[in-house]
Amino acid sequence: MAKTSMKKMLEAGVHFGHRSRFWHPKMER
């Protein structure tokens, strides 16, 4: 269960991270 949660969180984090870059390109710099 813990592994599944971590995997889901990681996947969500990656998706949100990629979207954040497109949404807030200034934040990256």
VENPEFEN-V716649 format. One record per backbone hydrogen bond with DSSP energy under -1.0 kcal/mol. NH is the residue of the N-H (numbers start at 1). CO is the residue of the C=O. Records with the same first field share a line. If there is no record, write none. Layout:
NH->CO ; CO
//
This chain:
5->1
6->2
7->3
8->4
9->5
10->6
11->7
12->8
13->9
14->10
15->11
16->12
17->13
18->14
19->15
20->16
21->17
22->18
23->19
24->20
//
